[in-house]
């Protein structure tokens, strides 16, 4: 997989997590554990994208 397609895949996963986080946040009783897990994963993806852009 080349760098551009890898970045595109990471961006898509990041956007999907953003949607899932928003949906979970709108629920009457959001699952805080799941929200935290998704936010940590989203941050990890963002950091990986930044790292790849620098190389």
C-alpha positions as CSV (number, residue, x, y, z in Angstrom):
1,X,0.0,0.0,0.0
2,X,1.5,3.4,-0.9
3,X,1.6,6.3,1.4
4,X,-1.4,8.2,-0.1
5,X,-3.7,5.2,0.0
6,X,-2.6,4.5,3.5
7,X,-3.3,8.1,4.6
8,X,-6.7,8.0,2.8
9,X,-7.6,4.8,4.7
10,X,-6.6,6.4,8.0
11,X,-8.6,9.6,7.2
12,X,-11.7,7.4,6.4
13,X,-11.3,5.5,9.7
14,X,-10.9,8.8,11.6
15,X,-14.0,10.2,10.0
16,X,-16.0,7.1,10.8
17,X,-14.9,7.3,14.4
18,X,-16.0,11.0,14.5
19,X,-19.4,9.9,13.3
20,X,-19.7,7.1,15.9
21,X,-18.5,9.4,18.7
22,X,-21.1,12.0,17.7
23,X,-23.9,9.4,17.6
24,X,-22.9,7.9,21.0
25,X,-22.8,11.4,22.5
26,X,-26.3,12.1,21.3
27,X,-27.8,9.0,23.1
28,X,-29.7,9.7,26.2
29,X,-27.2,7.6,28.3
30,X,-23.9,7.5,26.4
31,X,-21.5,4.7,27.2
32,X,-18.6,6.6,28.7
33,X,-16.2,3.7,28.4
34,X,-17.0,3.2,24.7
35,X,-16.7,7.0,24.1
36,X,-13.3,7.0,25.8
37,X,-12.1,4.0,23.8
38,X,-13.2,5.6,20.5
39,X,-11.6,9.0,21.4
40,X,-8.3,7.3,22.2
41,X,-8.4,5.4,18.9
42,X,-9.3,8.6,17.0
43,X,-6.3,10.4,18.6
44,X,-4.0,7.5,17.7
45,X,-5.2,7.7,14.1
46,X,-4.6,11.4,14.0
47,X,-1.1,11.0,15.4
48,X,-0.3,8.3,12.9
49,X,-1.5,10.5,10.0
50,X,0.7,13.4,11.3
51,X,3.7,11.1,11.6
52,X,3.2,9.9,8.0
53,X,2.8,13.4,6.7
54,X,6.2,14.3,8.2
55,X,8.1,11.5,6.6
